[in-house]
Amino acid sequence: MKKQKHVVVIGGGASGIVAAISAKRNGADVTLLERNSRVGKKILATGNGRCNLTNINSDINFYNGQNPKFIYSTFGQFGIQETLSFFEKLGIEYKVEANGKVFPMSDQSSSVLDVLLYELNHLGVTIITDCYVTELKKNKRTFLVKSSDNKTFLCDSVVFATGGKSMPSSGSDGSGYELIKKLNHTIVPVFPSLVQLILQCDFLKRIDGVKFVGRADLIVNKKSCSTDRGDILFTSYGISGPPILQLSRKAGEFLQNNKECYIRLSILDTMTEDEIQKRLERRFEDNSYKTIFESMIGLVNKRLIPVILLEANISNQNRLASTLTKLEKKQIASLLKKWDFQIIGTKDWNNSQATAGGVNTNEVYSDTLESKKVEGLFFSGEVLDIDGQCGGFNLQWAWSSGMLAGRNAATL
Ligand SMILES: Cc1cc2nc3c(=O)[nH]c(=O)nc-3n(C[C@H](O)[C@H](O)[C@H](O)COP(=O)(O)OP(=O)(O)OC[C@H]3O[C@@H](n4cnc5c(N)ncnc54)[C@H](O)[C@@H]3O)c2cc1C
């Protein structure tokens, strides 16, 4: 008879929890180590407290990293259908919302964590909290895991699921990278993803809080390299909103490479520039007795009008609309269609929802998630150099990779 394996899972986030369940279901004796006083803290914050647990459209196009194809094998073995059925069996009824986003019927991320905790307990996984792992070594066939309070754990296999650096208050502070470097793994440089952008702009304080539904393009070398549409929000430092978070991954990458990049906003994105121009002509004609400022009320958010006019080099907004020159009208139309702002940074880890970069996937077998450098060491979740777009893709990666890493840690 094969000897029962002892598996230690380091990190009790989404991925580590599922890895522990998977390893236990596959016959191992499992210990889950978590530095916080409870496991799954970040799960509670996901999807604005509703947990966007996956996306029915998940495929490689929604993932980034030096080698996004790395996910193929994992998703082939445990994909969306398997994930949905895993959660259904645990008690989570789900619903599919706009753009394929899947949420629990309860609209509560706490219910996702609850059912995972029930399963951990039901299976008899040993959970040790307040356990900050500071050392990981391998002696011959046995791993030695040490925590900051000098607890030591010996085991046959390890699942390394310490997450990235996003939302450090949830426990993922990047300490995992330092641990794993000591085992000769390399880390693809990390930067915040799914994060707000900081813009070079003098008048942001005046439009802080202004929201509109429109389009945003990421511009590099005068060309759009990515675009998204939805609720966009000006803030005192720059810009936020779902389309901005989606573009932030690429923007962060350009900034890392010292490339100049811009965000191009289209406030009236459903009209062509020509149509906007014609609409403006008519408005200014109909409202010729009003000031320029007054004549634009009702077309765009009122707080945007003074700054748009300033940008169009119209300093006196109290002139009558009838005095606008052709060039001035053209400039206003152009700004409403494509208004460029230089991106000078992203907000920090406290604000980001995902980590770009991480453990180099070239050093990990894609079909088993085992390290190519240390036999018996498996990786799962955000600690790897894989990150997804907004919309349930990151949790899907956490569940799929956790399931596979846990199973293989128990059986290989
Ligand atoms: C605000 C917010 C909202 C999000 N919403 C969504 C969403 O709706 N849908 C979606 O798909 N994704 C969402 N994400 C992303 C998603 O939550 C993460 O990609 C996912 O949780 C990663 O899981 P993980 O287990 O790999 O890492 P983590 O969840 O970060 O877990 C890592 C765990 O390891 C522990 N740990 C770290 N170092 C050590 C150590 N040295 N010793 C012991 N323990 C350690 C940490 O305390 C932590 O509990 C969101 C992220 C944030 C920040």
The ligand as an SDF file (V2000), in Angstrom:
LIG
                    3D

 53 58  0  0  0  0  0  0  0  0999 V2000
  -10.5120   44.0500   -3.4690 C   0  0  0  0  0  0  0  0  0  0  0  0
  -10.3460   42.8480   -4.3670 C   0  0  0  0  0  0  0  0  0  0  0  0
  -11.4440   42.3580   -5.0500 C   0  0  0  0  0  0  0  0  0  0  0  0
  -11.2920   41.2730   -5.9150 C   0  0  0  0  0  0  0  0  0  0  0  0
  -12.4020   40.7790   -6.5450 N   0  0  0  0  0  0  0  0  0  0  0  0
  -12.2690   39.7110   -7.3770 C   0  0  0  0  0  0  0  0  0  0  0  0
  -13.4270   39.1240   -7.9830 C   0  0  0  0  0  0  0  0  0  0  0  0
  -14.5760   39.5000   -7.7100 O   0  0  0  0  0  0  0  0  0  0  0  0
  -13.2180   38.0790   -8.8430 N   0  0  0  0  0  0  0  0  0  0  0  0
  -11.9620   37.5860   -9.1190 C   0  0  0  0  0  0  0  0  0  0  0  0
  -11.8430   36.6620   -9.9260 O   0  0  0  0  0  0  0  0  0  0  0  0
  -10.8810   38.0860   -8.4990 N   0  0  0  0  0  0  0  0  0  0  0  0
  -11.0140   39.1070   -7.6290 C   0  0  0  0  0  0  0  0  0  0  0  0
   -9.8860   39.5900   -6.9730 N   0  0  0  0  0  0  0  0  0  0  0  0
   -8.5990   38.8820   -7.1630 C   0  0  0  0  0  0  0  0  0  0  0  0
   -8.6070   37.5780   -6.3260 C   0  0  0  0  0  0  0  0  0  0  0  0
   -9.1440   37.8380   -5.0570 O   0  0  0  0  0  0  0  0  0  0  0  0
   -7.2090   36.9910   -6.1980 C   0  0  0  0  0  0  0  0  0  0  0  0
   -6.6420   36.7990   -7.4790 O   0  0  0  0  0  0  0  0  0  0  0  0
   -7.2410   35.6510   -5.4650 C   0  0  0  0  0  0  0  0  0  0  0  0
   -7.8010   35.8220   -4.1910 O   0  0  0  0  0  0  0  0  0  0  0  0
   -5.8270   35.0710   -5.3410 C   0  0  0  0  0  0  0  0  0  0  0  0
   -5.8830   33.9560   -4.5280 O   0  0  0  0  0  0  0  0  0  0  0  0
   -4.5460   33.3320   -3.8960 P   0  0  0  0  0  0  0  0  0  0  0  0
   -5.0030   32.2690   -2.9680 O   0  0  0  0  0  0  0  0  0  0  0  0
   -3.5990   33.0140   -4.9550 O   0  0  0  0  0  0  0  0  0  0  0  0
   -3.8950   34.5320   -3.0780 O   0  0  0  0  0  0  0  0  0  0  0  0
   -4.4560   35.3170   -1.8040 P   0  0  0  0  0  0  0  0  0  0  0  0
   -5.9260   35.3510   -1.8170 O   0  0  0  0  0  0  0  0  0  0  0  0
   -3.7210   36.5870   -1.7660 O   0  0  0  0  0  0  0  0  0  0  0  0
   -4.0320   34.4000   -0.5910 O   0  0  0  0  0  0  0  0  0  0  0  0
   -2.7080   34.2430   -0.1670 C   0  0  0  0  0  0  0  0  0  0  0  0
   -2.7340   33.8770    1.2990 C   0  0  0  0  0  0  0  0  0  0  0  0
   -1.4350   33.5250    1.7220 O   0  0  0  0  0  0  0  0  0  0  0  0
   -1.1940   34.0850    2.9950 C   0  0  0  0  0  0  0  0  0  0  0  0
    0.2550   34.2620    3.1320 N   0  0  0  0  0  0  0  0  0  0  0  0
    1.0750   35.0520    2.3950 C   0  0  0  0  0  0  0  0  0  0  0  0
    2.3460   34.9280    2.7810 N   0  0  0  0  0  0  0  0  0  0  0  0
    2.3320   34.0280    3.8020 C   0  0  0  0  0  0  0  0  0  0  0  0
    3.3460   33.4770    4.6280 C   0  0  0  0  0  0  0  0  0  0  0  0
    4.6290   33.8300    4.4750 N   0  0  0  0  0  0  0  0  0  0  0  0
    2.9900   32.6000    5.5890 N   0  0  0  0  0  0  0  0  0  0  0  0
    1.6970   32.2270    5.7460 C   0  0  0  0  0  0  0  0  0  0  0  0
    0.6930   32.7140    4.9950 N   0  0  0  0  0  0  0  0  0  0  0  0
    1.0140   33.5970    4.0340 C   0  0  0  0  0  0  0  0  0  0  0  0
   -1.9440   35.3970    2.9710 C   0  0  0  0  0  0  0  0  0  0  0  0
   -2.2340   35.8700    4.2620 O   0  0  0  0  0  0  0  0  0  0  0  0
   -3.1920   35.0270    2.1780 C   0  0  0  0  0  0  0  0  0  0  0  0
   -4.2360   34.5920    3.0060 O   0  0  0  0  0  0  0  0  0  0  0  0
  -10.0110   40.6630   -6.0950 C   0  0  0  0  0  0  0  0  0  0  0  0
   -8.9170   41.1580   -5.3860 C   0  0  0  0  0  0  0  0  0  0  0  0
   -9.0730   42.2370   -4.5220 C   0  0  0  0  0  0  0  0  0  0  0  0
   -7.8650   42.7430   -3.7610 C   0  0  0  0  0  0  0  0  0  0  0  0
  1  2  1  0
  2  3  1  0
  2 52  2  0
  3  4  2  0
  4  5  1  0
  4 50  1  0
  5  6  2  0
  6  7  1  0
  6 13  1  0
  7  8  2  0
  7  9  1  0
  9 10  1  0
 10 11  2  0
 10 12  1  0
 12 13  2  0
 13 14  1  0
 14 15  1  0
 14 50  1  0
 15 16  1  0
 16 17  1  0
 16 18  1  0
 18 19  1  0
 18 20  1  0
 20 21  1  0
 20 22  1  0
 22 23  1  0
 23 24  1  0
 24 25  2  0
 24 26  1  0
 24 27  1  0
 27 28  1  0
 28 29  2  0
 28 30  1  0
 28 31  1  0
 31 32  1  0
 32 33  1  0
 33 34  1  0
 33 48  1  0
 34 35  1  0
 35 36  1  0
 35 46  1  0
 36 37  1  0
 36 45  1  0
 37 38  2  0
 38 39  1  0
 39 40  1  0
 39 45  2  0
 40 41  1  0
 40 42  2  0
 42 43  1  0
 43 44  2  0
 44 45  1  0
 46 47  1  0
 46 48  1  0
 48 49  1  0
 50 51  2  0
 51 52  1  0
 52 53  1  0
M  END
$$$$
